[in-house]
């Protein structure tokens, strides 16, 4: 039992020290950090981990080049420093990516871009990633997909990430350090006294638990949770901004991404995605309504297609889209009129009253700075818990205990251990599970030994691993969050996977 450090002098017999509402990147990151400090942690998520905004990002670990224009130097510096921390700690799901930025003199001068990229190279103490250089697009292969009017460009560094897997691996690590991770569990009410009394609903089953401290990390639902579940006084200062993306068949053969400037001064990325595709995004639109099931509007799809067509020789039309998705960012409302100008920095609001259990509300944040946000949250809550030290900067995420440039060596080792693995399959597994690939494949000596093959290279052995170790419950969890194999499986194959994971109840005949 932990005693209270809030100055009230009272001990606590609560079930948990820290309860977190929301299983996105911020909630999972805080759960991992807190569990690693020895706290008893509960995380509740009403659907699946990363089922909201955290699986609908542009898949980047980046400083945010465009934020320099808004003077957000501290935010950019912190994010730039985090790139290499995260790359070292999760080299399986995070990897370096070069970006080509072709100038548009009518929007931003080449001199301004040079200055911005010089700052970008030097603000964050870059050690691993290569510096910016200029590229002659009339001779370099990077110029082939672009219209001939673009004669040179700037090549700079950032990283790409499997965003949903980043969330899942934080939750896995939190669980292995003692946290209780409860998906498909909704906190329907939080009653505040000397400790929190939380009423949970897990698929119709009611449960009551208590916690000393509550964290509202519900992302785009942070407002409704504050108002209707926690019943905080006053409206939450939240600004919802929607970002949409489209996926098309690959528009270029190389592994470099593009960043394009638009006449409205926003930027759009075109990134190599899942080997055979190009990911194009994002938009910035004010959003109102229910974030569940949000999708790109026709206007947003047209905007992204027009941007890609403005730069690429191959026109991109709505008919070319094989997949599209949107996420709603929950930002701290700083009063900015334009959605793209709202700060992406996080804001932590601690509400504490004498004799009442505290609640911490999380606004904003970027995937890149989730780990720093978690540290800041623990610092904010330090008075309620025993003294402890930050630890996540130096500890790899599950499967990430190999050098940042060691993916190829891991793939080669995997193919020696399981000779039946095809190259692409081995690469996908290593980039998903890293050194934990052995827990997925076990002692299998052939594809047949991995059980049913559901489609593409997805096997029963992998699905069982995801169900037992990574909180996967249904086909969408596997196909769109634990992997992106939903791009490759047919509807019939998806249905077969769903039947395997969620066996149908006894068949009822309905006339």
N, C-alpha and C positions, 0 to 999 in steps of 0.2 A: 504494500500500500504506500502511495506517495502522500506526503502531507502537503497542506496548502502553503504556497509561497506568495499568496496575494495580500498578506498582511492581516487577514481576518483571524488567523490563529486556529482556524478550524481544520480538522482532518477531513479526509474524503473517503467514503466507501463506494464511490461511483464504479460502475462496471469498466469504464474507460477513462483514461486521462484526456484524450483528444478524440472528438468525433468530427468527421469531415463529410459534408454533403457535396457530392459531385465527383464523378470519376473521369474527369478530363485531365489534361496534363498538369494543371495546377494542383488539383486534389491529389492525384497520384504522386506528384513530386513531394508535396508536403507529407503525405503518408509515409513515403520512404524515408525522408529525412527524420521525421519524428520517431519512427520505429527504430531507426538506427541509433537514436539517442536513448533508447531504453523505455520509451513511453508506450503505454497501452493504447493502441490506435484502432479506431473503427472508421472505415470508409464505406459510405452507402451511395450507390448509383442506381437511378431508377430504371435504366435500360442496360446497355453494355458499356464497358470502358471505351472511352474515345468515340462514343456514338454520335457526339455533336460536333462542335467546332474543331476539336482536336484531331479529327480524321479528315477535315475539309480544308486544310491549309494548302499553301503552295509548296509544301514539303521542303522548306529551306531552313537551314541553320545559318543565319546571316546577320550582319551588322545593321542592315537597313540603309543602303546607300542614300535613298531618297530622303531619309529623315535628317540628313545633314542640312538639307535645304531649309528645314524648319528650325534649325539651330538646336536640335536635340542631341548635342555632342555627348552628354553623359550617358544617355540611353544607347547611342551607337557604340561608345567606348566599352560599356559593360557587355553589350552583345558581341562585339568583336573579340573581346577577351574570352568569352564563353565558347566561341566556335571551337577553339583548339582544346579547351577543357573537355567538351562533350565529344569531340572527335577521338580523343585519347581514351575516353571511358566507354565509348560505344562504337568501335570501328567497324562493327558488322552492319549496323543500321544507319550509320552516318559516314559519308565519304566526301572527299573534296570534289568541288565542281567549279570549272572555269566558266565565266560569263563574258559574252561579247556584247559590248555596248556601242552601236553605231551612232555617231553624232547626228543631231538634227539642229543645224546652226540657228534656225528660226526659233527654236525652243530654248536651247541652252548652248552657249558657245563652247567650242572645243577647249578653250582656256579654262572655263568654269569646270568642265568635266575633268580636266587634268588635275585641277586644284582639289576637287572633291575626292578623286581617286587617290591622290597623294595623301590626303588626310586619312582616307579609308585604310590605306596600307600601313599607316604609322600610329594611328590612335590606339590600337588594341594590343601592341606588343607582339605582332605576328612573328612566329618562329617556324611553323611547319609549312604553311601555305605559300605558294610562289607569289611574287609581286606583280603589279600591273605592268603590262607592256602594250605597245601599239602594234597593230596588225595591218598589213597591206592586203585588203580584201580583193584586190584585182588578181592576186596570185595565190593567196592562202585558201585551202579548202573550206575554211569557215565562211568565205564569201560566196561560195557556190549556191547556197539556197536563197541568198538575198538578191534583191533587185540590183541591177548594175550601177545604179546611181550611188550606192554606198561603196566608197573607195577605200575607206580605212575605218578602223574601230579600235576600241580599248578593250583589252582582255584582262579581267581581274578575277580574284578568287573569293569564293564562299564555300558553303557545304550544302549537301542535300541530305534529307532524312526521311525514313519511313515513319511518318508522324504518329500513326496509331500504334505501331509497335513500340515506339518510345514510351507512350503512355502505359502500354501493357507491361513492358519490362520494369518500369518503375513500380507498378502494382505487384508484380511477381516478387521483386526484391523486398518490397515492404512486407508482403506476406511471409516470406522466408525469414524476416526479422521479427515476426510475431504479430504483425497487423492482421486484423480481420477485414477482408475485402469482400463486400457484399454487393454483387450486381443483382439486377432485377429486384431491387429493394428500394422502396420509396419512403422517405421520411415525410409523413403526412402532417405531423405536428411536433413542435418543440416547445415544451413548457419550461419556463425559466424560474428557477429558485436559487438556492445555494449551489445546486448543480442542475445540469440540463436533464430533463426527462423527455426522451425521444420516443415517439410512437411510430413504429415502422410497419410497412405493409410489404410482405414478400409474396407476391402472387396470391393475394387473398388471405394470407396468414398474418395475423396481427401479433406484434411483439413490442415489448417496452424495454428500453435500455437506458442507462444513465451515463452521463459524461461530465467531466469537470469543465471542459472548454469545448466550444463549438466553432467550427470554421465553415462559412458559407462560400464554397468554391464551385457554385453551380453554373458558372459561365453565363450563357445567355438567359438562364433561368434565375440568375442571382436576384433580380428584382422580385419576381413572384415568390421565391422562397423567403426573402426578407419580409415581404408584406403579408403572406398568407400562412406560411409555416412557422416562422419565428415571430412574426407580428411585431416587427421593429417599428418604433415611432418615426414618422416622417418618410417621405418618398426616397428611395435609393437613388444615388447620383450615377445612373447608368445610361450609357448611350449605345444602342444596338446598331451595328454596321454590318451589312451583308457583303460577303465576298464570294464571287462565283468563278468556276473554272470549267473548261471544256477539255476533252481528250479526243485527239484525232490520230489516224494512222501517221506514223513518223514522217516528218517533213524534211529530215536530214539524217545522214548516216553516222555522224560523229557523236561524241559524248560531251559536247560543250553546250551550255545554255545560252539563250539570248535574252537581253533586256531591252525593250523598246519604249521610246518616248511617244506619248500621244499629244495631239494638239491641246487637250485639256490639262496638260502638264502632269498627268498621272503616268505611271509606268505599267507595262504588262510584260510578264515573263513567258518565254516559250522554252520548255525544258525537255530534255530526253527523259522518257518515262517508261518504266517496265519493259525495256528492251525494244519493243515494237511500236511505241506510241510517242506522241508529243503532247505535253500538258501545257495549256495556255491559260493564264490567269494573272491577276485577279481584278475584280471590280471593287468599287467602294460605293455602296448605296445605303442610305439611311433605311432602317428596318423597323417596322412595327408589326405586332402580331405574335403568333405562336412560332417559336423557332423549330419546333418538331416538324420534320418532313419538308423543310424549306428546300427550294430548288431555284435554279437560275431562271430569270424572266426572259422573255423573248428579246427585250431591249438589251439585256446584258449579253446574251449569246451573240446578237448582232454586233455589239460593241467589240467583243473579243475577236470575232471573225474579221471584222473590218480592220482591226489593228494588225492582225497577222497578215492579211492580204496587202496591207500598206507596205509591209517590209519584205515578205517572201515572194519569190517568183511564182510559186504555186498558190493559187487563190484558195482560201479556206471558206467554206460555206456551211450553213447549219446542217445540210445533208451529210457532211463529212464526219459529224460528231458520232463517236461510238459510246461515249459516256460523258455525263456532265454532273457536277455537284456544286453545292453551295454551303457555306457555313456562316453563322451569325457570330460576330465578335462582340463580346461584352466589354466595352471600354468605359473608362472613367470620364464622365461628362465634364469637360473643361471649358465648355461654352463655345467651342469652335463651330463656325457656321457650316463649313464644308466637311463631309465625313472623312475625306482623306487627310484632313488637317488635325483630326482629333488625336491626342497623344496615345501612342501605343505602350507607353510606360505603365507599369503596374501601380496600383494604389491600394494600400492595406488600411482598412478602417476598423479600429479596435473599439468596441463598446463595452465598457466595464462600469458597473455600479457597485458600491459597497454592499456586501451581503448577497450579491447576485453573481451567477456564473457569467464569465465573459464570452463574447462572440466576436470573431474576426471575419470581416467581409472582404473578399478578394475581388478587386476590379481590374480589368485589363490584363496586360502581360502578353508576351510573345512566347512561342514555343522555345525560341533560342535562349530566353532568360528564365525559363521555368525553374531551374535549379537555384538561381540567385533569389528568385521570388520565394522559394521554399525556405531558404536560409533567412531571408528577411522576415518571413512569417514567424519562424521559430524565435528570432531575436525579439520580435514584437511581443511574443508570448512568454519571454524568458522569466518574467517575474512570477509566473504561476507554476514553474517547474524547477527541479533541481538544476544547478549549473551544469552546462555541458558545452561541447565544442562542435563547430561545423565539421563535417567529415566527408560529404559527398563529392567534393572536388577531386579526391584522390582514389576513389573506389569505383572500379568499372561496374557497369550494369551487367545483369546476367548474360553470359556468353561473350562478353566484351574483353575478356582477359587475354588479349594478344595485341601486338604492336599495331599502331594506327595504319601502317602501310602493309599489313600482313594478310590481307584477304586472299591474295593469290596463293600464298603458302598454305593457308587453311584449306582452300579448295583442293590443292594438290594432295594434301594429307588425307582429306576426306575420300578422294578417289583411290588412294592407295588402300585405305581401310575398307571401303565399300566399292570394289572395282566395277560393279554393275551400274554405278551412277553415271548418267550422261553429264557432260560438262555443264550445260545450262541448268540442270537440276541441282548439281552440286553447288553451283554459284548461288542459286536462289536460296538453298538451305543454309549455306554459310552466311549469306547476307541477312537472313532472318534470325538464325539461332547461334551463330558464331561457334564457340567451343562447346556449346550444348547440343550440337548436332548428334552426338552419340546418344543422348537421351531420346531423340526422335527415332533414330534408325536402329538402335540397339545392336543385336548380334546378327541382323539380317544378312544373308549371303546371296540374295537375289531379289528382284522386284516382287516376285510372288510372295516372298517372306514378309513383305510390307503390307500384305492384305489387299483389300479392294482398292482399285484405282478409279477414282471418281471422275477424272477428267484432267486434261493437261498432265502435270506430274504430281497431283495431289493424291496421297495414299492414305489408307486407313490408319497406318502407324502414326502419321503426322496428325491426323484429325484426333486420334485418341490422346496424343500428347497435348494438343491444344485444349481438349476438354478437361484433362486431369490437372494440367499445370498452368494453363493460361486463361482460365475462366471462360472459355468459349462454350456457348450453349446451343446456338443454332447456326444454320448455314451462312447467314450474313456475317456473323462474328468471324467466321473462318475466311470467307471469300472477299470481304471488303475491309476488315480491320486487322486480323492476324496475318493476312496476305492481301494481294490484289488480284487473286486468281479469278475473281468474278469477271474480269475482262476476257477470260479465256474459256470458261465453261459454258456449255449450252444450257438452255432452260431445263431440258430433261436431266442433264447431269446435276444441275443445282437442286432440282427436286429430289433426286436420288440421295444426295448428300443430306438434305433436310430430313428425309425419312430415316436415314441412318442415325442422325444426331437426336432427333425428336420423334421416337417411334409413335405412330398414330395409336390412339386408344381403340378399344374394340369397335369394329366397324358397325355403324348404326344405319339401317336402311330407312330412308325417308321417302315417303310417297307424296 
